[in-house]
Amino acid sequence: MGRFSKPPVSKWKRKTKSTKRLGILYTCTVCKKSKGIKKAIRTSRLEIGEKVAK
């Protein structure tokens, strides 16, 4: 019973999330209306063309 007598070792758990959800907004160049996507993408960095979202 030697290996069952000790409590299990807990694994390290991250306290905070390392990435955040970014909602992408598409803007029309003609009428300037904006439309977002349904689900936000969880990422640390998003590059579209020259614009960079952090």
C-alpha positions in Angstrom: 0.0 0.0 0.0 3.0 2.3 -0.2 2.1 4.0 -3.5 -1.5 4.7 -2.4 -0.8 6.2 1.0 0.3 9.7 -0.3 -2.2 12.3 -1.6 -2.0 13.0 -5.4 0.4 15.8 -6.4 -1.6 18.8 -7.8 -0.5 20.1 -11.2 0.4 23.8 -11.8 -2.6 25.8 -13.0 -2.5 29.1 -14.8 -4.3 31.8 -12.8 -5.1 34.2 -15.6 -5.7 33.7 -19.3 -2.7 34.4 -21.6 -4.8 35.5 -24.5 -8.0 37.6 -24.8 -10.9 37.5 -27.2 -10.7 39.9 -30.2 -13.9 40.8 -32.0 -13.3 41.6 -35.7 -15.2 44.5 -37.1 -15.5 44.8 -40.9 -16.2 48.4 -42.2 -17.4 49.2 -45.6 -15.3 51.7 -47.5 -18.3 53.1 -49.5 -21.1 53.5 -46.9 -18.9 53.3 -43.7 -21.2 50.7 -42.1 -19.6 48.2 -39.7 -20.4 44.6 -39.2 -18.8 42.2 -36.7 -18.4 38.5 -36.7 -20.5 36.3 -34.4 -17.7 34.6 -32.5 -14.7 36.5 -31.2 -11.3 34.8 -31.8 -9.1 34.0 -28.8 -5.6 35.2 -29.8 -2.7 37.3 -28.5 -2.0 39.1 -31.7 -4.0 39.6 -34.9 -2.5 41.1 -38.1 -4.7 42.2 -41.0 -2.8 44.2 -43.6 -1.0 47.1 -41.9 -3.2 47.2 -38.7 -2.1 45.1 -35.7 -4.5 44.4 -32.8 -2.9 43.4 -29.5 
